[in-house]
Each structure stands twice: as C-alpha cells, then as structure tokens.
Amino acid sequence: QLELVESGGDLVQAGGSLRLSCAASGFTLDHYAIGWFRQAPGKEREGVSCTSKSDRITYSTDSVKGRFTISRDNAKNTVYLQINSLKPEDTAVYYCAADPTPRPGDVCYVSDWSYEYWGQGTQITVSS
C-alpha cells in the first residue's frame, strides 16, 4: 500500500519555525517529484514548494520564497519542508504529494493536477 504521512505541524507564534516531514511507505520517494501544498480555512488548496526527482530543480511560490525550503533525505525516504519566519497567514493544513508521471525534463510543479499520491495533512496554526 502506497502511503504518505506528514508530521511536524504545531501551534506556533509568529516568527517561529517548523520542519514538516513527509514520510513514504510502500514506495521510494526518490523516483518522484514531490510537492507541498496547503489549504487554509475557507480557501482553495494552493501549492507552495516542489522538488524534482533529482532535487536539482526546486521551486517555491512568491508568497513563501525565502522562508520555505524543501529538501529530501532518500536514506530516510522522507521529504522535508523547513518553514521559517512563520506568519499568521501561513495557518493551514499542509499536504505533501508525489508525482509518479514521467515528464520531459527534470521538473516539478506546484499545480495539484500533476500529483497522484497525497498524504492526510498536518496542521500549522500561527498565532500573532
């Protein structure tokens, strides 16, 4: 059974940091591009960061660039999202997702249509 499990969410004060983990079971993450997404209450899910299969390509949206860093540890079959300088508007459920589709070039996307496997999410709440 293919499964992604996120962890690391918490209630934190603005300005704090968290590291989210996305652990895979049933498959090896180094064969997949990985994305991180979030969904705030009453809002649509949005992509925030992604890394290509090789990790040579990473991308973060403008709203989080400079504060969010995606990384991968293949030995632990885990992808991380380091989040610094947290803001109240970062409050959301955070999801990781894996894209198994072969694509031309070494790419990743922050569009959820390209991802097939999803975790259940981990909650981040940032207090002001």
Stockholm file with secondary structure:
# STOCKHOLM 1.0

chainA/1-128         QLELVESGGDLVQAGGSLRLSCAASGFTLDHYAIGWFRQAPGKEREGVSCTSKSDRITYSTDSVKGRFTISRDNAKNTVYLQINSLKPEDTAVYYCAADPTPRPGDVCYVSDWSYEYWGQGTQITVSS
#=GR chainA/1-128 SS CCEEEEECCCEEETTCCEEEEEEEESSCGGGSEEEEEEECTTSCCEEEEEECTTSSCEEECTTTTTTEEEEEEGGGTEEEEEECSCCGGGCEEEEEEEECSCCSSSCCCSCGGGCCEECCCEEEEEEC
#=GC SS_cons         CCEEEEECCCEEETTCCEEEEEEEESSCGGGSEEEEEEECTTSCCEEEEEECTTSSCEEECTTTTTTEEEEEEGGGTEEEEEECSCCGGGCEEEEEEEECSCCSSSCCCSCGGGCCEECCCEEEEEEC
//
